[in-house]
Amino acid sequence: METIILIIKGFIMGIANIIPGVSGGTLALTLGIYEKFIGAISHFFEKLKENLRFLVPIFIGMVLSIVSMSQVISSSFEHYPIPTTLFFMGLVVGGIPMLMGFVKDKKEKKQVSSYIILIITFALVMILAFSEEIFGSGLGEVNLSNVSVLGYFLLFIVGAITAATMIVPGISGSLVLMLLGYYLPVVNTIKDLVKFNNIFSNILILGFFGLGVLIGIVLISKLIEFLLKRYEAKAYFGVLGFIFASILAIPVSVYHEIGNITFTVPQALIGLILFVLGTGIGYKLGGKK
């Protein structure tokens, strides 16, 4: 039963990584597996069997969701943006009570510095969410058709940055890739490789990007684990800032992707029902660590 629950949680995390604006780290937190997920990656070889039993079902769920749900989620946001958005907002909201429990009895709850950290992390996500308004249309789309040595190095760096934003709650890796101009080029390279076009160059491009992602995940996991051990309450105040901001960032990112959204009463009513359902699911799954 525990394995099935982990696959379900991995499935939900995988869906989050598909959607620009939704953070896989946020849902890992609200689903109650964040700390263990970080620790398993950070100390992968120290308790290999135990970590594999925990991580494999999660990654199976993530792969299943990315393969099976990419088109479904894309169509849902395109045709039913309000209900779909409210459902994912509900998933995040449902995990907040569990997160509040981490700081409820901490002395840092009364420290001004803790709330300053919360405000800073909240502002960081808001800046990313409104990046189009602040920075224009990102930094421009990158051309991966003829990559130089410097280009491969940049792919590695971008991969590491993307990995970090995938793990840090409240920050969407897809959204950051869009801002950096690498989202469509990387997605198109994957599509090209699946069609067996330009196999060598595409493997090289995705290899450097993937290596950056792998190293970035390990490094950021160790950093987050250190912060949670040394400054647990303050770290969770920072996380709460990310979480609160992500509730607002999800609809903003959906609006940027879809454009004008037509409001209809049936969609709003269905959306409210799905919001309550998502909140219940997030609360229920978040309570099982």
Secondary structure, DSSP 8 states (H G I E B T S, - for coil): -HHHHHHHHHHHHHHHHHSTT--HHHHHHHTT-HHHHHHHHHTTTTTHHHHHHHHHHHHHHHHHHHHHHHHHHHHHHHH-HHHHHHHHHHHHHHTHHHHHHHHTT-GGGG-HHHHHHHHHHHHHHHHHHTHHHHHSSTT-----SS--HHHHHHHHHHHHHHHHHHHSTT--HHHHHHHHT-HHHHHHHHHHHHTT-SHHHHHHHHHHHHHHHHHHHHHHHHHHHHHHHHSHHHHHHHHHHHHHHHHHHHHHHHHHHH-S----HHHHHHHHHHHHHHHHHHHHHHT--
